[in-house]
């Protein structure tokens, strides 16, 4: 209720279960139950919000003014479905508690989601529903007031590998050289030697050109640095390297720096806390936001761990290989822990675009078309448009000029 009315529509609401108080109220009011009391605005309730725990659910899909919906309502309901139960199902990530086969990194596959299966993953349906609800309420209550919110765009830069060749240490650099020679990657061998002679030529070291781009277009940005020991999936520069530390500190002078949690810390909260503490000491300020490596989220354990580690914000809610709105909304929300029946004190910021999800498209024109659709859907509801790009992809060689594409995105969507 608060997500729909307060965060999206800017309308304060109060709740009552007393019939006499409800009848006495002279302003706009909604009955949310199985049957209306009188002739008030009525939303027929599904059983979901009156249950405890996780249960098998039946879905009947429908459509409301061109927007897909589910938990279709019958009888005298003023809207054709239970907007509150449907919204709760999506933002609580109810479906991720249900039995499913995880991928190799322990992630919930997008193909298992209701949004993917019914083709509404690329639409912020909760926000669209909310504004259609507002329109319906204003037809009944013409004097109803709502605060207009502003569209915002935040660009996230994922830094899990700050340098390709520079500052990697003697043993790792030598091993990389022999691997390139063995694979006959002669161009890479030449590039490696050039970077060893001049570290500023490292292709992944594009931080200050990105900062300049963000400044030119007035885009809010965040850099998530991994600050972890070397492991199978964590291969950044050593945390003891002074040049690496200086880089992080320098970036923090121009943009928000937060923690890209390591793969190893996913189920090791002591390590997560240590990474947070160490990065905080480098930039001399608190670290409040997190992103999990490979967008790994295990509902609800991951958010419990982040709360225990004293993070207040998380930017992992999205899919690595599919664009769209994993939680059905483009508005930040507080995570609701269903087994504990409590709202956890961590705000989840869902992203719509991940650069690796764009790699399956044929060319730059098709990619821009996809991003444009997501942008327009978000702009229609004045939501928060968040994209995730990595310095690694932006600095690497590909058939697509990623840095040119990124510049175009910033130019088109910063307002």
N, C-alpha and C positions, 0 to 999 in steps of 0.2 A: 504493500500500500504506500509506504513512504517512498519507495523507489519511483513508483508511477506518479504519485501526486506531488511529493516534495522535491525530489531530485530532478525529475523530467519536466513537470508542469509548473513547479513553483507555487503549489497550493498547499497550505497547511490543513491537516485533517485531524479530527478527534474521533474517538471510537466509543460506542456505548452498546451494552447488551440490555439496557433497560428500555422497555417499550415506551413507558411514559415520558422519558427524557427525549426519545427519538421523535415522538409525536409532537411534543412541545416545541421542538426546534423549528424556527421560522425560516432558516436559510436553506441553501442547497443540501440535499441529503440523499444517501444511497442505502438501500436495503441489500445486504449480501447474505442470502439464505436460500431455502428451497421455495418459499412462497412469499410474495409481497405482503406487507401489512395493510396498506391502503392503495393509493394511486401514485406513490412516490417512484423515483427512478430505481429500477430493480435490476440487479445482476444475479441471475440464478447460479447458485454455487455448485461446483463439483465437490466431491468428498475430500479431495487431496489436502486442503488446508485444515481439515478437521481431524486428520489422521496423525498417528505418530509412527516414526520409523520409516522404513522403505517397503513399499508394496508393489505388486504387479498392477500395472495401469492399462486401461483400454483407451485407445486413441481413435477419435472420429474427427477427421480433418474437415475443415470448412474454409470459407473465405469471407472476409469482411472488407467491402469496398476495395477489392483488388489485392488485399494483403492476406496471406495464408494464416489460418488460425486453427486451434484444436481445443479439446474439451468443449465441443459444441453444445450449446444450451437449447432447451426446448421451452415450451409453455410461454409465459408472459415476459420473459427476460427482454430488457430494452436493448441489449446488444446480443449478437448471436452466439456468444461463447463466454466461458468464464475467464476473463482477462487476467484476474488475479492468480488463479491456480496455474494458468498457462505461463505467466511471467515468472512465478515462483519456480516452476519446473525447470525453466531455462537458466535463470540466474543462480539458483542453488546448485546447479549441475546435477540434478536428481538422477539423470540417466547415467552419470558416471559412477554412481553407487551400485547400479544394477549389474548383474553378471555380464562380462564381456571379455574378449580376448585382447590383451594389451599387445602393443608392438614390441620390437626388440629392445627399446629403451624404457619399457614400462609405461607407455603413454596410452591414453584413451584414443582409439582411432577415429578420425572424423567421419568415416563411413558408417560408424555405429550410431551416429547422432541422428535425432529426429529431423533436425534442420537440413542435414545433408540428404537424407533419404527422401524428404519431401520438398527439396529444392528451394529452401528459403534461408540457407546459410549466409548468402551474400546480402541479406536485408536485416537491418536492426528492427526486427518486428515489434519488440516490446515498446520502443520509442514511437513507432508508427501507430501501434495500437493506442498508446497513451494520448496522442494528439487527436485520434479519431474519437476516443472517449470524451475528450474535452469538447469537441465539436457537438457530440450528442448531448452532453450535459448543458451546453449553452443554448441548445434548442429548447430545453426544459427550463433552464435558469438563465435568461438572457443577460442578467447583471453580474454573472459570475466572473470574477477577476482571476487572472493567472499572470505570473511574472515571466517576461520573455527572457530566455537565456541566450547566450552568445555561442556561436560556433567556435571551436578551437582546433588547432592542428599541432600535434606534438610529434617530432621526429626522434625516434630512438636509434642510437648507433650502438650495435652490439660489438664489443671488443673482446673476443675470446682468443684472438691471435693478433697481438699488436704489431708484430713485425714478421715478415716472411723469412728473411735471412739475417738481419742485424740482431745483435745482442743475444744470440741463441746459445752461447757457450761453445767451447772448443769441441767437445765430444759430439754434441748434437749437430754442430755445423759440419764436422767431418763426416759423420754418418749420412747427413743429407747430401753432401757432395758425392759420396760413393754411390748413393742410391740414384742420383741424377745421371751419373756416368753410366751405371749399370743399365739404366732404362733408356739410354741414348738421348736424354733430354739436354742436348748441347746448348740450346738457347738459354735454358735455365741455369746451366753451369756458368755461362758467360755473365749472366745477370747476377748470379750469386757472388762472383769475384768482384764485379763492379760495386756491389753494395758493401762488400767487406772493405773495399778501399774508400768508399764514401757512404756511410750508413744512411745519410739523408735521402739516398736514391731508393730506399726500400719501398716496394710498391704498396705495402699496406700502411705506410706512414703518411696518411692523408688527413690527419686530424685537424690541422690548422686550415687547410683548404676547405674542409667541411664546416668548420666554425665560421669561416668567412662567408660561405654560402648561406648558412643559417642567419648570419648577421645581415646580409644583403636583402634577404627576403623577409626578415622579421619573424622567423619561425622559432618557436620554442623547442629546445632540444635537450636530450639527456644522453649521456655516455655511460654505458654499463661495462665497467672493466672487470674482467676475471682477475682475481688476485689469489692464485692457488698454486700448490705444488704440482709438479709434473706427474701425469698419470696417463692411462690409456686414452682417455677422452679429454684430458686437460693438458694442452700443449702450448701455453703461453710462455712468454719470457719469464725467467726466474724472478720471483718477488724480491730477491736480494739485489737485483741489478739496479744500481743507482740511476742510470739513464731512464729505465722504465719507470721508476718512482718519480723522477723529475717530470717525465712526460705526463703522468697522471695528474700531478700537482699543477702543471701548466694548463692542462685542459680544464681543470676545476676552476681556474681563474675566469674562464669565459662561458662555462656551461655547467649544468648540474651533473655531478659524477656520482654514480651509484654502483651497487655490487651486482655483477654477473656471477651468481653462485656457481661453484664448480660442480661437475658431475659427481665427484666423490662426496660432496657435502649433502647430496640429495637425501640420504638416510642416515646422516651423521650430523646431529645438531650441534655437537661440541665443535666440529670443524667449521660449520656454517657461522657460528658465533665468532670463531677465531678469525675467519676471513673478513668478516664485517669489522671486527676490531682493528685488524691490521690495515685495511684500506682507510678506515677512519683516521688512523694515526698519520697516514701519508698525506691526506688532504687537510688535516687539522679541523675537521668539522664532522658532525654526526652523519651517519649513513642511515637513511630511512626507507629507501626503496630497493627492491630486489627484482632480479629476473633469473629464472632457473635455466640451467644449461639444457639446450635442446627443447625448451618449453616443456620440461617434464613437470607434470602436476599430478599428484596422487590425492584425489579428493577423499576425505578432508585432511589427511595427515600433513600434506605439504603446508597448508595454511596454519594448522596448529603449530608446526615447527617454526614458521616465520613469525608468528605471534610470540612464541617463546623466545625467539632471538631478537625480539623488540623491533621488528620491521613494522612500519605503519602503512606502507603501500607496496603493491606488487604489480608488475607489468608482464606477467607470463600468460595471461588468459587469451589464448588464441592457438591456432594450429600452425605448425611449421610448413606443411606441404599443401595447405588449402587456405585460400583467402576467405575472409568473411568474419562473422560475428559468432564466436564459439558459444557465448552466453546469451545470444539473441539481443544484445543491447550495445549501444555506443555511448553509454553513460556509466561512469564509475559507480561501483556499488560495494557495500560491505558484505563480506562473505558470511553466509548463514550455514552453520554447522548442524546438519539435520540430526545425527545421532545424539548430540548434546542438547539440541533444541535451543541454540543460543546464537546470537549474532556476534561473530568474532571481530575484535577491534583492528581489522586490517582492510584497507580499501583496495579493491581489485579494479585495475584499469585495463579494459579489454582492447586489444589492438585488432585492426582490420586487415593489415597488409604485412606479410613477412616476405622478405626478398627471395628466400628459397622456394616459396610457393609460386613465385613468378617465373621460375626457370623452366617450367614445363610448357610455357607459351612460345609461340613460334618466333615472334619478332617484337621490336619495341612498340610498334603501333598497336598490336594486340594487347600488350601489357598495359599501355596507357589507357586503352579502352576499358580494361577491367578495373583499373584503379579509379578511373573517372566515374564509373558506375557506383563504386563504394563511396566515393567522395560525395556524389550527388545525393545518395540515400542518407548519408550522415548530415549533409548540409540542410536537407529538407526538414530535419527535426532539430537543427542547431545543436548537434551532438559533439562529441569529442572524437576527432579523427586521429588515430595513432598508427604510424607506420614503423616497421622495424627493418633496418638495413644494417649490414655488417661492413666494417671497414675492409674486411678481407675480400668480400665479393666486389665492393666498389673499387678496390685496388687491383683486382685480378684481371687476367686476360680472358676474354670471352667473345663469342660472336655478337653479343649485345654490349653496347657501350654503356655500362651500368652507371658510371658517374654522370654521363650526359642525360640518361634517363632520370636519375635522381634529381638533377638540377631542374629538369622539366617539371617533375612532380612538385618540387618546392615553388617554382615560379607560378604554376597553375593553381595551387591549392593553399597558399599561405594566408589568404584572406577568407 
